[in-house]
Amino acid sequence: MDSQIRFLGGTYIGYGAALCWTSYDIWERQLALNILLAGLALGGIGRAISAGVFGWGLPWVQRATITEIVVPPLVYWLGSRKYV
């Protein structure tokens, strides 16, 4: 379990840095931002499917899944699509 937490921590730090980089200049990096948002949403959908098959496991997994599925469409619909 420790290795999974370390892996996810490193992944989310890198992902967060990439999101920060794309959000500084949305006009130029719109495609990269949309790809990152789509990847986050697909990861959440995959996590939800896995939870449906094997159960939720730890309590934080359900909250992370909801965040991963809900936040990317909100970012796109409320802000990102204005720059397309």
C-alpha positions as CSV (number, residue, x, y, z in Angstrom):
1,M,0.0,0.0,0.0
2,D,2.9,2.4,0.8
3,S,4.2,2.1,-2.8
4,Q,0.8,2.9,-4.2
5,I,0.5,6.0,-2.1
6,R,4.0,7.1,-3.1
7,F,3.2,6.4,-6.8
8,L,-0.1,8.4,-6.7
9,G,1.6,11.2,-4.8
10,G,4.3,11.5,-7.5
11,T,1.8,11.2,-10.3
12,Y,-0.5,13.9,-8.9
13,I,2.4,16.3,-8.2
14,G,3.5,15.9,-11.9
15,Y,-0.1,16.2,-13.1
16,G,-0.7,19.3,-10.9
17,A,2.5,20.9,-12.3
18,A,1.3,20.2,-15.9
19,L,-2.1,21.7,-15.1
20,C,-0.4,24.8,-13.7
21,W,1.8,25.1,-16.7
22,T,-1.2,24.9,-19.1
23,S,-3.4,27.2,-17.1
24,Y,-0.8,30.1,-17.2
25,D,-1.4,30.6,-20.9
26,I,-4.7,29.1,-21.8
27,W,-4.8,30.7,-25.3
28,E,-1.6,28.9,-26.3
29,R,-2.0,25.7,-24.4
30,Q,-5.7,25.0,-24.8
31,L,-5.2,21.6,-26.4
32,A,-2.8,20.4,-23.7
33,L,-5.2,21.5,-21.0
34,N,-8.1,19.7,-22.6
35,I,-6.0,16.5,-23.0
36,L,-5.1,16.7,-19.3
37,L,-8.7,17.2,-18.3
38,A,-9.9,14.3,-20.4
39,G,-7.2,12.1,-18.9
40,L,-8.3,13.0,-15.4
41,A,-11.9,12.3,-16.2
42,L,-11.1,8.9,-17.9
43,G,-9.0,8.0,-14.9
44,G,-12.0,8.7,-12.6
45,I,-14.3,6.7,-14.8
46,G,-11.8,3.8,-14.7
47,R,-11.6,4.0,-10.9
48,A,-15.4,4.0,-10.7
49,I,-15.6,0.9,-12.8
50,S,-13.0,-0.8,-10.7
51,A,-14.9,0.2,-7.5
52,G,-18.1,-1.2,-9.0
53,V,-16.3,-4.6,-9.6
54,F,-14.1,-4.8,-6.6
55,G,-15.5,-2.4,-4.0
56,W,-14.3,1.0,-2.9
57,G,-11.6,-0.1,-0.5
58,L,-10.3,3.0,1.4
59,P,-12.7,5.9,2.1
60,W,-10.6,8.5,0.2
61,V,-11.0,6.5,-3.1
62,Q,-14.6,7.4,-3.4
63,R,-14.0,11.1,-2.8
64,A,-11.1,11.1,-5.3
65,T,-13.3,9.4,-7.9
66,I,-16.0,12.0,-7.6
67,T,-13.5,14.8,-7.9
68,E,-11.9,13.2,-10.9
69,I,-15.2,12.8,-12.7
70,V,-16.9,16.1,-11.7
71,V,-14.1,18.7,-11.8
72,P,-12.8,18.3,-15.4
73,P,-16.1,18.9,-17.1
74,L,-16.8,21.9,-14.8
75,V,-13.4,23.4,-15.7
76,Y,-14.1,23.0,-19.3
77,W,-17.7,24.2,-19.3
78,L,-17.2,27.1,-16.9
79,G,-13.9,28.5,-18.2
80,S,-11.7,26.6,-20.6
81,R,-14.1,26.4,-23.6
82,K,-14.3,30.2,-23.7
83,Y,-10.8,30.2,-25.1
84,V,-11.4,27.8,-28.0
